[in-house]
Amino acid sequence: LVEAMTRQSASIELSLNDGTGRIKARHYVNDRQSGDLAALAPGRYVTVFGSVRTAPEVHFAVAGMTLAQSADEVSYHMVEAAYAALKLQKGRTEPETPAPKKLAVAEAAFSPQKEEAAAAAPASEAPAAVAAKAPSGERLSGSGLRKAVLRFLQKEAEGKPEGVSLAAACQHVAPSPADEVSAALQKLVESGEIYTSIDDEHFLPL
């Protein structure tokens, strides 16, 4: 719910309240977006996505905003807010596997020859590990690059509330240039598939 707003030439500052709390928000708009939001006014419901910023004060940096068209959107948001809160409270849990760990200790005690084999294994596996980390050499661009980056974020962001860094994304799709990776991430933000988290260089998928 938009409780208050100030419309400026290049941005809109709002006070938003979703029933769980109130926060100030800022949305930078272009000419096309300003036309879509012409009916925006206090008392209207909106759908927004973006990230929380702490400077110069705590506020919500809106990456995208549309006017709510149905009361169902409000209900869906309440369900999403409850789900997100429960997921954050739960955090990451380590699997409970005490039996296999004890079994491994017992096997090591009764079969010392396995320790020698295990010591030799890392040396032989080291080249394979290096090869796995090395880039494939394929330079991606356009939609292919965006798809690869999005799949990487969806895989790596699990259990990382701070998000995945730009540097990690660049390393994953090397040798694609960093500026093209950054542009691909910006396109994904604009399309609503990802959003920035703790700063402009950390991202989470929606």
MDAnalysis code that builds the backbone (N, CA, C; Angstrom):
import MDAnalysis as mda
import numpy as np

u = mda.Universe.empty(618, n_residues=206, atom_resindex=np.repeat(np.arange(206), 3), trajectory=True)
u.add_TopologyAttr("name", ["N", "CA", "C"] * 206)
u.add_TopologyAttr("resid", np.arange(1, 207))
u.add_TopologyAttr("resname", ["LEU", "VAL", "GLU", "ALA", "MET", "THR", "ARG", "GLN", "SER", "ALA", "SER", "ILE", "GLU", "LEU", "SER", "LEU", "ASN", "ASP", "GLY", "THR", "GLY", "ARG", "ILE", "LYS", "ALA", "ARG", "HIS", "TYR", "VAL", "ASN", "ASP", "ARG", "GLN", "SER", "GLY", "ASP", "LEU", "ALA", "ALA", "LEU", "ALA", "PRO", "GLY", "ARG", "TYR", "VAL", "THR", "VAL", "PHE", "GLY", "SER", "VAL", "ARG", "THR", "ALA", "PRO", "GLU", "VAL", "HIS", "PHE", "ALA", "VAL", "ALA", "GLY", "MET", "THR", "LEU", "ALA", "GLN", "SER", "ALA", "ASP", "GLU", "VAL", "SER", "TYR", "HIS", "MET", "VAL", "GLU", "ALA", "ALA", "TYR", "ALA", "ALA", "LEU", "LYS", "LEU", "GLN", "LYS", "GLY", "ARG", "THR", "GLU", "PRO", "GLU", "THR", "PRO", "ALA", "PRO", "LYS", "LYS", "LEU", "ALA", "VAL", "ALA", "GLU", "ALA", "ALA", "PHE", "SER", "PRO", "GLN", "LYS", "GLU", "GLU", "ALA", "ALA", "ALA", "ALA", "ALA", "PRO", "ALA", "SER", "GLU", "ALA", "PRO", "ALA", "ALA", "VAL", "ALA", "ALA", "LYS", "ALA", "PRO", "SER", "GLY", "GLU", "ARG", "LEU", "SER", "GLY", "SER", "GLY", "LEU", "ARG", "LYS", "ALA", "VAL", "LEU", "ARG", "PHE", "LEU", "GLN", "LYS", "GLU", "ALA", "GLU", "GLY", "LYS", "PRO", "GLU", "GLY", "VAL", "SER", "LEU", "ALA", "ALA", "ALA", "CYS", "GLN", "HIS", "VAL", "ALA", "PRO", "SER", "PRO", "ALA", "ASP", "GLU", "VAL", "SER", "ALA", "ALA", "LEU", "GLN", "LYS", "LEU", "VAL", "GLU", "SER", "GLY", "GLU", "ILE", "TYR", "THR", "SER", "ILE", "ASP", "ASP", "GLU", "HIS", "PHE", "LEU", "PRO", "LEU"])
u.atoms.positions = np.array([
    [0.848, -1.190, 0.000],
    [0.000, 0.000, 0.000],
    [0.884, 1.241, 0.000],
    [0.628, 2.167, -0.912],
    [1.358, 3.431, -0.945],
    [0.704, 4.382, 0.047],
    [1.419, 4.699, 1.119],
    [0.875, 5.607, 2.126],
    [1.172, 7.065, 1.789],
    [2.339, 7.316, 1.203],
    [2.717, 8.674, 0.813],
    [3.703, 8.575, -0.334],
    [3.777, 9.627, -1.138],
    [4.711, 9.599, -2.260],
    [5.088, 11.011, -2.680],
    [6.291, 11.121, -3.239],
    [6.772, 12.378, -3.812],
    [7.318, 12.063, -5.193],
    [6.714, 12.662, -6.210],
    [7.118, 12.390, -7.589],
    [8.106, 13.466, -8.048],
    [9.277, 13.045, -8.505],
    [10.282, 13.952, -9.033],
    [10.518, 13.652, -10.507],
    [11.393, 14.427, -11.149],
    [11.570, 14.279, -12.595],
    [12.108, 12.906, -12.988],
    [13.014, 12.357, -12.182],
    [13.641, 11.079, -12.544],
    [13.385, 9.978, -11.532],
    [12.659, 10.252, -10.483],
    [12.447, 9.236, -9.449],
    [11.140, 9.486, -8.712],
    [10.734, 8.459, -7.990],
    [9.552, 8.545, -7.133],
    [9.955, 8.037, -5.755],
    [9.687, 8.816, -4.724],
    [9.946, 8.396, -3.354],
    [8.612, 8.067, -2.697],
    [8.574, 6.904, -2.033],
    [7.314, 6.419, -1.475],
    [7.491, 5.943, -0.048],
    [6.373, 5.847, 0.654],
    [6.305, 5.156, 1.934],
    [5.366, 3.976, 1.731],
    [5.910, 2.755, 1.856],
    [5.146, 1.536, 1.575],
    [4.827, 0.790, 2.861],
    [3.651, 0.176, 2.909],
    [3.234, -0.609, 4.070],
    [2.521, -1.850, 3.556],
    [3.056, -3.041, 3.896],
    [2.438, -4.285, 3.425],
    [1.714, -5.036, 4.529],
    [1.510, -4.389, 5.671],
    [0.841, -5.054, 6.785],
    [1.801, -5.693, 7.759],
    [3.048, -5.943, 7.326],
    [4.064, -6.491, 8.230],
    [5.035, -5.415, 8.687],
    [5.023, -4.271, 8.020],
    [5.922, -3.188, 8.394],
    [5.859, -2.070, 7.380],
    [6.531, -0.985, 7.689],
    [6.539, 0.202, 6.837],
    [7.984, 0.525, 6.466],
    [8.226, 0.920, 5.219],
    [9.578, 1.238, 4.769],
    [9.519, 2.304, 3.683],
    [10.539, 3.152, 3.674],
    [10.661, 4.134, 2.597],
    [11.223, 3.445, 1.359],
    [10.831, 3.933, 0.198],
    [11.281, 3.319, -1.051],
    [11.596, 4.404, -2.067],
    [12.511, 4.068, -2.977],
    [12.865, 4.997, -4.059],
    [12.914, 4.222, -5.370],
    [12.268, 4.795, -6.382],
    [12.212, 4.135, -7.691],
    [12.615, 5.135, -8.766],
    [13.689, 4.807, -9.504],
    [14.118, 5.643, -10.620],
    [13.373, 5.200, -11.872],
    [12.786, 6.147, -12.580],
    [11.920, 5.815, -13.714],
    [12.436, 6.480, -14.984],
    [12.105, 5.851, -16.125],
    [12.368, 6.465, -17.421],
    [11.045, 6.938, -18.009],
    [11.079, 7.456, -19.214],
    [9.868, 8.024, -19.811],
    [8.767, 6.982, -19.978],
    [9.140, 5.768, -20.401],
    [8.129, 4.724, -20.604],
    [7.491, 4.323, -19.290],
    [8.319, 4.141, -18.250],
    [7.801, 3.728, -16.954],
    [6.937, 4.808, -16.326],
    [7.314, 6.076, -16.507],
    [6.527, 7.148, -15.905],
    [5.116, 7.166, -16.464],
    [4.955, 6.790, -17.752],
    [3.617, 6.706, -18.321],
    [2.814, 5.571, -17.722],
    [3.466, 4.426, -17.483],
    [2.775, 3.280, -16.891],
    [2.328, 3.564, -15.463],
    [3.042, 4.458, -14.771],
    [2.745, 4.741, -13.362],
    [2.039, 6.076, -13.189],
    [1.398, 6.564, -14.250],
    [0.731, 7.864, -14.169],
    [-0.378, 7.869, -13.122],
    [-1.036, 6.712, -12.916],
    [-2.144, 6.639, -11.961],
    [-1.684, 6.365, -10.536],
    [-0.373, 6.270, -10.328],
    [0.140, 5.998, -8.980],
    [-0.186, 7.156, -8.046],
    [-0.734, 6.831, -6.869],
    [-1.119, 7.852, -5.897],
    [-1.233, 7.197, -4.527],
    [-1.167, 7.988, -3.448],
    [-1.376, 7.423, -2.108],
    [-2.712, 6.694, -2.033],
    [-2.694, 5.523, -1.405],
    [-3.892, 4.704, -1.311],
    [-3.958, 3.594, -2.341],
    [-3.094, 3.654, -3.372],
    [-3.062, 2.594, -4.373],
    [-2.152, 1.460, -3.920],
    [-2.463, 0.252, -4.369],
    [-1.612, -0.908, -4.097],
    [-0.684, -1.125, -5.288],
    [0.564, -1.470, -4.994],
    [1.546, -1.701, -6.043],
    [2.274, -3.018, -5.792],
    [2.826, -3.565, -6.851],
    [3.714, -4.725, -6.763],
    [5.126, -4.252, -7.083],
    [6.062, -4.490, -6.170],
    [7.434, -4.015, -6.361],
    [8.417, -5.153, -6.117],
    [9.588, -5.036, -6.738],
    [10.701, -5.920, -6.401],
    [11.974, -5.096, -6.431],
    [12.958, -5.523, -5.659],
    [14.208, -4.781, -5.549],
    [15.016, -5.290, -4.381],
    [15.681, -4.392, -3.675],
    [16.540, -4.798, -2.567],
    [16.614, -3.692, -1.530],
    [16.978, -4.086, -0.306],
    [17.099, -3.136, 0.796],
    [18.481, -2.501, 0.761],
    [18.524, -1.189, 0.924],
    [19.781, -0.447, 1.014],
    [19.878, 0.182, 2.405],
    [21.097, 0.340, 2.883],
    [21.304, 0.924, 4.217],
    [21.852, 2.340, 4.158],
    [22.203, 2.846, 2.976],
    [22.741, 4.201, 2.854],
    [21.929, 4.971, 1.800],
    [21.667, 6.269, 2.009],
    [22.049, 7.064, 3.193],
    [21.221, 6.743, 4.436],
    [20.136, 5.984, 4.254],
    [19.330, 5.474, 5.349],
    [18.690, 4.177, 4.872],
    [18.124, 3.426, 5.783],
    [17.485, 2.172, 5.389],
    [16.298, 2.480, 4.480],
    [16.316, 1.936, 3.276],
    [15.217, 2.131, 2.339],
    [15.196, 0.975, 1.348],
    [14.118, 0.902, 0.588],
    [13.956, -0.159, -0.407],
    [14.231, 0.425, -1.783],
    [15.278, -0.094, -2.451],
    [15.610, 0.349, -3.806],
    [14.762, -0.452, -4.789],
    [13.777, 0.187, -5.375],
    [12.825, -0.496, -6.250],
    [13.446, -0.683, -7.630],
    [13.534, -1.933, -8.063],
    [14.042, -2.234, -9.406],
    [12.913, -2.288, -10.428],
    [11.704, -2.583, -9.973],
    [10.552, -2.640, -10.859],
    [9.270, -2.462, -10.075],
    [8.281, -1.812, -10.674],
    [7.024, -1.548, -9.961],
    [5.877, -1.490, -10.956],
    [4.753, -2.113, -10.583],
    [3.526, -2.043, -11.368],
    [2.357, -1.824, -10.425],
    [1.294, -1.263, -10.931],
    [0.087, -1.078, -10.130],
    [-0.615, -2.422, -9.965],
    [-1.045, -2.725, -8.738],
    [-1.765, -3.975, -8.485],
    [-3.115, -3.932, -9.189],
    [-3.468, -5.014, -9.869],
    [-4.711, -5.073, -10.629],
    [-5.785, -5.905, -9.943],
    [-5.384, -6.686, -8.928],
    [-6.341, -7.586, -8.287],
    [-6.020, -7.716, -6.808],
    [-7.058, -7.927, -5.996],
    [-6.846, -8.150, -4.565],
    [-6.072, -9.436, -4.317],
    [-6.093, -10.350, -5.291],
    [-5.339, -11.596, -5.139],
    [-3.845, -11.328, -4.994],
    [-3.354, -10.268, -5.625],
    [-1.932, -9.956, -5.532],
    [-1.528, -9.640, -4.100],
    [-2.424, -9.006, -3.348],
    [-2.149, -8.705, -1.940],
    [-2.092, -10.003, -1.141],
    [-3.044, -10.907, -1.402],
    [-3.064, -12.189, -0.689],
    [-1.823, -13.010, -1.003],
    [-1.435, -13.043, -2.267],
    [-0.232, -13.789, -2.649],
    [0.996, -13.237, -1.939],
    [1.056, -11.906, -1.820],
    [2.222, -11.300, -1.156],
    [2.297, -11.718, 0.307],
    [1.158, -11.790, 0.988],
    [1.172, -12.185, 2.401],
    [1.681, -13.615, 2.550],
    [1.288, -14.491, 1.619],
    [1.776, -15.872, 1.651],
    [3.281, -15.901, 1.404],
    [3.750, -15.121, 0.420],
    [5.181, -15.075, 0.118],
    [5.987, -14.530, 1.287],
    [5.454, -13.497, 1.966],
    [6.161, -12.913, 3.105],
    [6.288, -13.922, 4.239],
    [5.211, -14.675, 4.498],
    [5.258, -15.684, 5.556],
    [6.247, -16.794, 5.206],
    [6.256, -17.207, 3.938],
    [7.179, -18.261, 3.502],
    [8.625, -17.804, 3.627],
    [8.906, -16.570, 3.202],
    [10.274, -16.048, 3.280],
    [10.738, -15.944, 4.725],
    [9.831, -15.511, 5.625],
    [10.199, -15.389, 7.038],
    [10.527, -16.751, 7.637],
    [9.724, -17.764, 7.321],
    [9.986, -19.109, 7.836],
    [11.290, -19.671, 7.283],
    [11.570, -19.403, 6.004],
    [12.801, -19.901, 5.390],
    [14.029, -19.266, 6.025],
    [13.947, -17.966, 6.336],
    [15.074, -17.286, 6.974],
    [15.278, -17.771, 8.404],
    [14.173, -18.035, 9.117],
    [14.276, -18.515, 10.498],
    [14.867, -19.923, 10.543],
    [14.542, -20.731, 9.547],
    [15.022, -22.111, 9.530],
    [16.511, -22.167, 9.255],
    [16.984, -21.365, 8.277],
    [18.405, -21.354, 7.933],
    [18.826, -22.674, 7.312],
    [20.134, -22.859, 7.225],
    [20.683, -24.098, 6.660],
    [20.898, -25.118, 7.764],
    [20.495, -26.347, 7.513],
    [20.664, -27.421, 8.492],
    [21.564, -28.496, 7.909],
    [22.496, -28.955, 8.712],
    [23.385, -30.027, 8.271],
    [22.662, -31.369, 8.354],
    [22.825, -32.249, 7.380],
    [22.171, -33.559, 7.442],
    [22.696, -34.381, 8.610],
    [21.768, -35.073, 9.250],
    [22.146, -35.900, 10.395],
    [22.601, -37.272, 9.891],
    [23.919, -37.484, 9.858],
    [24.461, -38.758, 9.359],
    [25.516, -39.301, 10.310],
    [25.152, -39.535, 11.594],
    [26.170, -40.022, 12.532],
    [26.642, -41.441, 12.214],
    [25.737, -42.300, 11.737],
    [26.106, -43.693, 11.508],
    [27.185, -43.847, 10.438],
    [27.038, -43.225, 9.253],
    [28.105, -43.368, 8.251],
    [29.446, -42.846, 8.729],
    [29.455, -41.750, 9.517],
    [30.713, -41.207, 10.010],
    [31.406, -42.198, 10.938],
    [30.635, -42.819, 11.831],
    [31.213, -43.800, 12.748],
    [31.749, -45.001, 11.974],
    [31.011, -45.394, 10.937],
    [31.435, -46.531, 10.135],
    [32.764, -46.241, 9.443],
    [32.929, -45.015, 8.954],
    [34.174, -44.649, 8.283],
    [35.350, -44.708, 9.234],
    [35.148, -44.273, 10.495],
    [36.216, -44.319, 11.492],
    [36.598, -45.758, 11.792],
    [35.600, -46.638, 11.923],
    [35.865, -48.044, 12.223],
    [36.634, -48.712, 11.087],
    [36.261, -48.404, 9.829],
    [36.953, -49.001, 8.694],
    [38.412, -48.559, 8.644],
    [38.662, -47.296, 8.983],
    [40.035, -46.787, 8.965],
    [40.888, -47.480, 10.016],
    [40.279, -47.818, 11.170],
    [41.028, -48.451, 12.254],
    [41.413, -49.889, 11.910],
    [40.518, -50.611, 11.196],
    [40.765, -52.031, 10.931],
    [41.414, -52.292, 9.577],
    [41.523, -51.294, 8.720],
    [42.142, -51.530, 7.409],
    [43.077, -50.379, 7.070],
    [44.293, -50.364, 7.661],
    [45.241, -49.267, 7.421],
    [45.676, -49.156, 5.977],
    [45.584, -50.254, 5.192],
    [46.002, -50.162, 3.804],
    [45.131, -49.184, 3.028],
    [43.892, -48.964, 3.490],
    [43.012, -48.027, 2.807],
    [43.517, -46.598, 2.964],
    [44.201, -46.328, 4.088],
    [44.738, -44.992, 4.292],
    [45.805, -44.694, 3.248],
    [46.637, -45.709, 2.901],
    [47.661, -45.506, 1.894],
    [47.034, -45.225, 0.534],
    [45.953, -45.951, 0.232],
    [45.270, -45.730, -1.044],
    [44.645, -44.344, -1.088],
    [44.096, -43.920, 0.068],
    [43.471, -42.603, 0.122],
    [44.498, -41.506, -0.032],
    [45.727, -41.734, 0.509],
    [46.780, -40.727, 0.394],
    [47.229, -40.581, -1.048],
    [47.217, -41.676, -1.801],
    [47.639, -41.613, -3.196],
    [46.561, -41.025, -4.092],
    [45.302, -41.151, -3.674],
    [44.203, -40.702, -4.521],
    [44.214, -39.203, -4.789],
    [44.428, -38.320, -3.780],
    [44.396, -36.882, -4.071],
    [45.391, -36.466, -5.129],
    [46.602, -37.101, -5.139],
    [47.609, -36.714, -6.123],
    [47.131, -37.008, -7.538],
    [46.463, -38.167, -7.712],
    [46.003, -38.527, -9.048],
    [44.757, -37.753, -9.437],
    [43.968, -37.342, -8.432],
    [42.727, -36.642, -8.731],
    [42.934, -35.151, -8.897],
    [44.102, -34.635, -8.464],
    [44.330, -33.192, -8.521],
    [44.188, -32.630, -9.929],
    [44.807, -33.253, -10.968],
    [44.640, -32.693, -12.318],
    [43.190, -32.658, -12.754],
    [42.417, -33.702, -12.372],
    [41.010, -33.725, -12.757],
    [40.260, -32.584, -12.111],
    [40.585, -32.292, -10.822],
    [39.912, -31.197, -10.133],
    [40.227, -29.872, -10.789],
    [41.491, -29.685, -11.164],
    [41.876, -28.447, -11.836],
    [41.161, -28.320, -13.165],
    [41.060, -29.448, -13.870],
    [40.384, -29.415, -15.165],
    [38.922, -29.078, -15.010],
    [38.291, -29.554, -13.914],
    [36.874, -29.288, -13.709],
    [36.629, -27.818, -13.449],
    [37.592, -27.159, -12.780],
    [37.417, -25.750, -12.458],
    [37.771, -24.847, -13.630],
    [38.544, -25.364, -14.561],
    [38.975, -24.530, -15.673],
    [37.791, -24.202, -16.564],
    [37.769, -23.005, -17.163],
    [36.677, -22.641, -18.058],
    [36.677, -23.509, -19.298],
    [35.499, -23.694, -19.861],
    [35.364, -24.545, -21.034],
    [35.989, -23.913, -22.264],
    [36.250, -22.598, -22.223],
    [36.817, -21.914, -23.372],
    [35.765, -21.352, -24.302],
    [34.500, -21.655, -24.049],
    [33.429, -21.154, -24.904],
    [32.992, -19.780, -24.419],
    [33.060, -18.802, -25.288],
    [32.649, -17.440, -24.935],
    [31.174, -17.265, -25.249],
    [30.379, -17.012, -24.219],
    [28.938, -16.859, -24.387],
    [28.586, -15.389, -24.557],
    [27.430, -15.139, -25.178],
    [26.947, -13.774, -25.334],
    [25.445, -13.805, -25.532],
    [24.812, -12.642, -25.397],
    [23.385, -12.522, -25.651],
    [22.543, -13.377, -24.723],
    [21.504, -14.002, -25.300],
    [20.579, -14.799, -24.495],
    [21.259, -16.026, -23.899],
    [22.239, -16.580, -24.612],
    [22.966, -17.733, -24.074],
    [23.708, -17.389, -22.806],
    [24.314, -16.208, -22.777],
    [25.029, -15.762, -21.581],
    [24.058, -15.523, -20.441],
    [22.914, -14.883, -20.745],
    [21.925, -14.624, -19.689],
    [21.391, -15.926, -19.095],
    [21.128, -16.920, -19.947],
    [20.620, -18.199, -19.452],
    [21.653, -18.896, -18.574],
    [22.915, -18.854, -18.990],
    [23.971, -19.501, -18.206],
    [24.137, -18.826, -16.849],
    [24.087, -17.499, -16.843],
    [24.221, -16.756, -15.584],
    [23.036, -17.040, -14.672],
    [21.818, -17.073, -15.241],
    [20.629, -17.327, -14.432],
    [20.672, -18.719, -13.822],
    [21.074, -19.738, -14.609],
    [21.176, -21.098, -14.066],
    [22.205, -21.151, -12.939],
    [23.312, -20.445, -13.103],
    [24.351, -20.416, -12.067],
    [23.821, -19.786, -10.782],
    [23.091, -18.681, -10.900],
    [22.538, -18.023, -9.709],
    [21.530, -18.929, -9.009],
    [20.667, -19.580, -9.785],
    [19.660, -20.456, -9.190],
    [20.302, -21.607, -8.432],
    [21.456, -22.068, -8.906],
    [22.144, -23.183, -8.249],
    [22.941, -22.719, -7.034],
    [23.672, -21.610, -7.186],
    [24.607, -21.184, -6.148],
    [23.966, -20.350, -5.046],
    [22.797, -19.756, -5.291],
    [22.214, -18.839, -4.306],
    [21.514, -19.557, -3.157],
    [21.299, -20.860, -3.278],
    [20.606, -21.608, -2.227],
    [21.377, -21.507, -0.914],
    [20.717, -21.010, 0.113],
    [21.343, -20.886, 1.424],
    [22.295, -19.717, 1.546],
    [22.286, -18.798, 0.577],
    [23.159, -17.613, 0.631],
    [22.294, -16.353, 0.619],
    [21.860, -15.883, 1.798],
    [20.995, -14.693, 1.835],
    [21.667, -13.450, 1.284],
    [23.019, -13.436, 1.274],
    [23.717, -12.271, 0.740],
    [23.759, -12.282, -0.787],
    [23.437, -13.432, -1.399],
    [23.429, -13.525, -2.844],
    [24.755, -13.990, -3.425],
    [24.810, -14.047, -4.746],
    [26.003, -14.479, -5.477],
    [26.685, -13.246, -6.059],
    [27.991, -13.168, -5.921],
    [28.720, -11.972, -6.341],
    [28.908, -11.926, -7.854],
    [29.111, -10.702, -8.350],
    [29.414, -10.501, -9.769],
    [30.701, -11.224, -10.148],
    [31.689, -11.193, -9.253],
    [32.965, -11.854, -9.538],
    [32.783, -13.353, -9.732],
    [31.927, -13.974, -8.893],
    [31.685, -15.414, -9.023],
    [30.997, -15.732, -10.347],
    [30.047, -14.880, -10.739],
    [29.360, -15.098, -12.013],
    [30.329, -14.962, -13.184],
    [31.224, -13.967, -13.115],
    [32.220, -13.780, -14.184],
    [33.143, -14.991, -14.287],
    [33.557, -15.516, -13.134],
    [34.445, -16.679, -13.130],
    [33.751, -17.895, -13.733],
    [32.452, -18.033, -13.453],
    [31.724, -19.207, -13.935],
    [31.592, -19.211, -15.454],
    [31.372, -18.052, -16.059],
    [31.139, -18.002, -17.508],
    [32.369, -17.523, -18.277],
    [33.546, -17.505, -17.624],
    [34.777, -17.130, -18.333],
    [34.948, -18.027, -19.565],
    [35.462, -17.503, -20.691],
    [36.123, -16.195, -20.854],
    [35.223, -15.066, -21.315],
    [33.917, -15.125, -21.072],
    [33.049, -14.007, -21.439],
    [33.488, -12.762, -20.676],
    [33.572, -11.589, -21.330],
    [34.056, -10.370, -20.676],
    [33.179, -9.952, -19.500],
    [33.801, -9.348, -18.498],
    [33.081, -8.944, -17.290],
    [32.001, -7.919, -17.600],
    [32.255, -7.014, -18.567],
    [31.240, -6.005, -18.865],
    [30.004, -6.629, -19.503],
    [30.189, -7.698, -20.294],
    [29.037, -8.385, -20.877],
    [28.272, -9.170, -19.814],
    [28.991, -9.748, -18.856],
    [28.331, -10.453, -17.751],
    [27.531, -9.464, -16.923],
    [28.113, -8.298, -16.635],
    [27.407, -7.268, -15.876],
    [26.163, -6.800, -16.617],
    [26.268, -6.634, -17.939],
    [25.111, -6.228, -18.737],
    [24.035, -7.311, -18.731],
    [24.448, -8.580, -18.776],
    [23.484, -9.686, -18.729],
    [22.751, -9.705, -17.395],
    [23.477, -9.472, -16.308],
    [22.846, -9.418, -14.988],
    [21.851, -8.264, -14.912],
    [22.211, -7.112, -15.486],
    [21.303, -5.969, -15.468],
    [20.034, -6.271, -16.252],
    [20.178, -6.978, -17.388],
    [19.003, -7.374, -18.167],
    [18.094, -8.296, -17.356],
    [18.689, -9.214, -16.605],
    [17.904, -10.133, -15.778],
    [17.200, -9.385, -14.661],
    [17.853, -8.349, -14.109],
    [17.207, -7.519, -13.081],
    [16.017, -6.785, -13.682],
    [16.214, -6.192, -14.859],
    [15.146, -5.432, -15.503],
    [13.965, -6.315, -15.885],
    [14.239, -7.575, -16.219],
    [13.152, -8.487, -16.594],
    [12.489, -9.132, -15.381],
    [13.012, -8.854, -14.166],
    [12.389, -9.367, -12.955],
    [12.752, -10.787, -12.600],
    [13.793, -11.339, -13.223],
    [14.192, -12.714, -12.929],
    [15.170, -12.799, -11.763],
    [15.918, -11.726, -11.509],
    [16.820, -11.662, -10.358],
    [16.734, -10.271, -9.754],
    [17.338, -10.094, -8.580],
    [17.399, -8.764, -7.967],
    [18.695, -8.641, -7.176],
    [19.116, -7.394, -6.939],
    [20.332, -7.162, -6.163],
    [20.027, -7.347, -4.686],
    [21.019, -7.811, -3.920],
    [20.789, -8.099, -2.501],
    [21.484, -7.080, -1.613],
    [22.684, -7.387, -1.100],
    [23.319, -6.501, -0.124],
    [23.948, -5.276, -0.783],
    [24.275, -5.360, -2.071],
    [24.788, -4.209, -2.813],
    [24.545, -4.461, -4.294],
    [25.081, -3.568, -5.133],
    [24.816, -3.667, -6.569],
    [25.605, -4.768, -7.260],
    [26.461, -5.491, -6.534],
    [27.266, -6.551, -7.140],
    [26.978, -7.917, -6.535],
    [25.854, -8.059, -5.833],
    [25.406, -9.361, -5.325],
    [23.961, -9.572, -5.779],
    [23.653, -10.777, -6.233],
    [22.364, -11.027, -6.871],
    [21.710, -12.303, -6.329],
    [20.372, -12.285, -6.331],
    [19.577, -13.448, -5.941],
    [18.485, -13.660, -6.981],
    [18.161, -14.916, -7.305],
    [17.065, -15.177, -8.241],
    [15.724, -15.061, -7.537],
    [14.699, -14.690, -8.299],
    [13.347, -14.626, -7.741],
    [12.707, -16.002, -7.795],
])
